[in-house]
Amino acid sequence: MWTTRRRSTTTHSARSQQLGVAFALLACAGLAACTATEPPSPTPSAGANTADTVVPLPESGDLDPGTYRVTGFTVPFEVTVPDGWETDGGWAVTKEANPEEAVFVNFYTAAYVPTDACGWQGTLVKSDASASVLADALAAQTSTTTTPPVEVTVGAYSGLEFDHSAESDVDITDCHGKKICVQSEMPFACTRWYSDVNEHETERVMDLNGEVAIFAVGQFTTVSPVLTKEARAVFDSIEFAPSE
């Protein structure tokens, strides 16, 4: 179970403390006041894993309801999904309720943060020394805005959680590559970006035995409260796997 407490900080946004979008994602007024959403408890189908067997998350395709293990990180973790979810490249699970409504839960690493998310080319700075360093880099980033981070713990691991979005006045057509670059795994290209100013997410940046891992839940457009609640439940279901 995740626990939170507010982190002492005065950095709220690079250019403005006003959020560009209203965060329906958390389904509460502020992170510090949130209670984690009840994780989903699906009934596995015949092809899904059971309580005694946690199968690896596939690289792609539709998922049976159940719990899956994600490897490739310093510390493996497990995520539980209800019906209707699929996996994308082994680094995310997503659900598209209809062509206009889609949500995602991502898990990845990113060593670099651009100082300007719109004019990002040539501004990527190595920022993976710790969860705090990466969170501070995102808070200082221009063309995006964050909420004040809160400290989170899960099991033996700690990190920071905050909302992140594009600033409302950004014209994405003026941005390098017509994308808002949030983070990257490399110094000369962007590997994690927003393709629309309405895309936004909640990030948990975790310190995992020397590796900084990023977990994010978000939406590409405005979606129904039911779908955002379901996505949050999948996000909250993430637990670090016991040692084998």
N, C-alpha and C positions, 0 to 999 in steps of 0.2 A: 504494500500500500504506500502511495506517495504521501509525504507530509510536507507542509510548507510553512515558511515564516518570512516576513518581509526583510529584504536586504537593505541596508542603509546606503542610499545613493542619491545624488542630486542630478544625474544625467538622464534626461527623459527623451530627448530627441535632438537630432543634429541641427535642424533649422526651426523646428516648431514643436511645442508641447501638445498641439492639437492633433488628435488622431485623424487620419484621412478617411477611415471607415468606422462604422459602429461594429464592435466585436460581438456578434451574436454567438460566436463559437463557444464561449465559456458559459453561456446561459446564466450569468450572474453579474453583479455590478462591478466587481473587481476581483483580481486574482487572490488577494490576501483574504477575501471573505468567502472564497469558493470552497465548496466541499466536493471532492472528487466524485465524478459520476460513477454510478454502480457499473462495474465491468460487465460485459455481456456474458450470459450463461447459456450458450446454445446447446441444443441436443444434437450430437453428432449424427450424421447420416451413416449409411452402411460403409461408405468409402472414406469417412473421416477418421481422425485419430480418436482414441479412447482416453480415459483418465490415466491409464497406465502407460500409454504410448504417445509421445509427442513427436509428430513427424516434422521433417524440415520444411520450411516455407519453399514452395516451388518457385522457379524462375519466372513463370508467367502462367496466366490462365485463371479460370474461375476456381474459387475455394469452397470446399465443403465447410459447413459450420464446425468450429472446433478451435483448438489451440495448436499453434505452430511455433517451431524453434527457428530463430534467425542466427546464423553463424557468420563468420567473417569479421567479427569485432573482437577486441581483446576479451570481452566478457559476453558470451552468448546470452540471448534473451528470448522470451516467449511472448506471443501476442495472440489474443483470442478474438475471433470474428464471428458474427452471426451470418445468416444467409444473405446472399446477394453481393458479397465482396469478391474481389479478384486481386491478384498480385501483379506487380509491374517491375520486372527486372530483378526481383528479389530484394529491392531496396524500398518498397512501398506497398501498401495495400490501399485499394481505392474502391469507391462505390459510386455508380452513376444511376441515380434514381430515374432520370430521364435526360434527354439531350441538353436540358437547361440547368440541371442540378447535379453536381458532382462534388465529392469530398475525398480527402486523402489523409493517410497517416504515413509519414516518411521517416526513414532512419538512415543516416549517412554520416560521413565525416567531411569536414571542409577545413583546409589549412589556411585559406586566404579569405579576407574580407575587403571589398573595395571601399575606399573612403567616400566615393560617390557612386551610388547604386545606378544612377542614370548615365552619367559620363564615366563608366567604370573602366574603360580600357586604359591601361597604364597606371591605375590607382590601386591595384590589388596588393594588400599588405599581409604578410604572414601573421596569423593571430591565433594560433592553436596551442599556445603555451599552457593554457588552462581554460576551464569553463568561464571564469571571471574575465580573462583577457578577451575571449571571443565575444562574450556578451557586451563588454564595454565597447569593442570595435563596432558592433552592430548598433549600439545606442548612439555612437558618434557619427555614424554613416549619414551623409546627406542624401536627400531624395526619398528617405524612408523614415519611419518613426517607430518607437517602441514604448511600451508601458514600463514603469519601474519594475525591475526584476524582483522575484521572491526566491528565497532559497528553498530547494526541494531535496528530499532524500528518498531513496528507494533501496531497501536492504542496506548494504554496507557502502553505498555510493551516493555522492552528493552532487548537486548542480544548481542551475538557475533556470527559472521559467519566466517568460514574458511574451507579450503579443508583439507581432511585427507586421508592418504593412507599408505600402507606398504612401507617400504624402499625396493629399487630394489634388494638388495643383500640378502634379507631374504629367507632362505630355509624353506618353511612351513613344510616340513617333519621332521625338527628338532625341531619344536615348540611343546609345551605341548599340547597334544590332537590333534596334527596336525591342529591347528587353530591359527589365529592371533587374540587374544582377545583385543578388543578395549575398551569396557566398560562392566559393570555388575550391576545387581540389588542386588547382594549379595556378601559377602566377600570371599566365598570359592568355587564359581563356576563361569563360564563365561556365560553370557546371550546375548552378542552382539559381534560377531566376523566376521572376513573375512575368507572364506574358500579357497581363491585364492589370490595370491599376486597382481593380476591385478584388484581386486575389489577396488573401491574407491568411495568417497562420498564428498559432501559438507554438512556441519553441521551448523544449527542455534541453538545455545544454549540460551534459553530464561528464564528470571526470571519472574515467574507467581505467584505473591502474596505469596512468600515463597517457591514455588515449582520450581525446575529447570527442564524444559522440553527440550527435544532434538528433533529437526526436521531435517531430512536428506534426500537428494536426491542423488542417486548414480546409479552405473551400475556394473554388475558382470563381464562383459568382455567388449571389445571394441565394441561399437555399432555405428549405423549410426548417423550423425548429426541431422537428422530429429527426431529420437527417443530421443536423448538427449535434444533437444529443447522442445519436447513435455513434457518430464519428468520435465524439469525446469519450464515450464508453470504451471503444476500441483502443483509443490512446491510453486511457487509464488502466487498461488490462495489461499493459506491458510490464513484465516482471523479469528480472535477471534470473537466468536459468541456474538451478543448483549444479554444483560441480559434479562431473561424471565420475 
